[in-house]
Amino acid sequence: MTAKGARSVRAIVSHGVMSGVASERICESALTEIAFTDSIPYELSKCPKVKVLSIAEMFADTIYRVQEHKSISEQYLL
């Protein structure tokens, strides 16, 4: 991809299952960065290309909406 002129290559994943040699493969790949949520624990020191995004605020909002009998589906609509 970068050989064809791309300045960077990035991936965005909802649930990064980084088991086994996945971290090594990401580190050795052409990816500039991969981002995924903290829905599955990941040790950041395994690969500097990984960016983990917190979903804590989303969960807190969902809990609030349930307690207040509000729609939770509308928070996921774009």
C-alpha positions as CSV (number, residue, x, y, z in Angstrom):
1,M,0.0,0.0,0.0
2,T,2.7,2.5,0.9
3,A,4.6,1.2,-2.2
4,K,1.7,2.6,-4.3
5,G,1.9,6.1,-2.7
6,A,-0.1,5.8,0.6
7,R,1.5,7.9,3.3
8,S,0.1,5.7,6.1
9,V,-2.0,2.6,6.6
10,R,-4.4,2.4,9.5
11,A,-7.0,-0.1,10.7
12,I,-9.9,0.4,13.1
13,V,-11.4,-2.6,14.8
14,S,-14.3,-2.9,17.3
15,H,-13.0,-5.8,19.4
16,G,-9.3,-6.5,18.9
17,V,-8.6,-10.1,19.7
18,M,-4.8,-9.9,19.9
19,S,-4.0,-13.5,20.9
20,G,-1.0,-15.5,20.2
21,V,1.4,-13.9,17.8
22,A,-1.0,-11.1,16.7
23,S,1.0,-8.3,18.4
24,E,4.2,-9.5,16.7
25,R,2.4,-9.6,13.3
26,I,1.0,-6.1,13.7
27,C,4.4,-4.7,14.8
28,E,6.0,-6.3,11.7
29,S,3.3,-5.3,9.3
30,A,3.0,-2.2,7.1
31,L,0.3,-0.8,9.4
32,T,1.1,2.7,10.8
33,E,-1.5,2.3,13.5
34,I,-4.3,0.0,14.6
35,A,-7.0,1.2,16.9
36,F,-9.6,-0.8,18.8
37,T,-11.7,-0.6,21.9
38,D,-10.8,-1.8,25.4
39,S,-13.7,-4.3,25.3
40,I,-11.1,-7.0,25.4
41,P,-8.0,-6.3,27.6
42,Y,-4.7,-5.6,25.8
43,E,-1.3,-4.9,27.2
44,L,-0.1,-1.8,25.4
45,S,3.6,-2.5,25.8
46,K,3.3,-5.4,23.4
47,C,3.1,-3.2,20.3
48,P,3.6,0.6,19.9
49,K,1.4,0.7,16.8
50,V,-1.7,-0.2,18.9
51,K,-4.1,2.6,20.2
52,V,-6.8,1.4,22.6
53,L,-10.0,3.5,22.8
54,S,-12.0,3.5,26.0
55,I,-15.7,2.5,25.9
56,A,-16.2,3.5,29.5
57,E,-18.2,6.6,28.7
58,M,-20.5,4.7,26.4
59,F,-21.1,2.1,29.0
60,A,-21.8,4.8,31.6
61,D,-24.3,6.5,29.3
62,T,-26.0,3.1,28.6
63,I,-26.4,2.4,32.3
64,Y,-27.8,5.9,32.9
65,R,-30.3,5.5,30.0
66,V,-31.5,2.2,31.4
67,Q,-32.0,3.7,34.9
68,E,-33.9,6.7,33.4
69,H,-36.0,4.4,31.1
70,K,-34.6,6.2,28.0
71,S,-33.7,4.7,24.7
72,I,-30.3,3.0,24.5
73,S,-30.6,2.3,20.7
74,E,-30.6,6.0,19.9
75,Q,-27.1,6.5,21.3
76,Y,-25.7,4.2,18.6
77,L,-27.4,5.8,15.6
78,L,-25.2,8.0,13.5
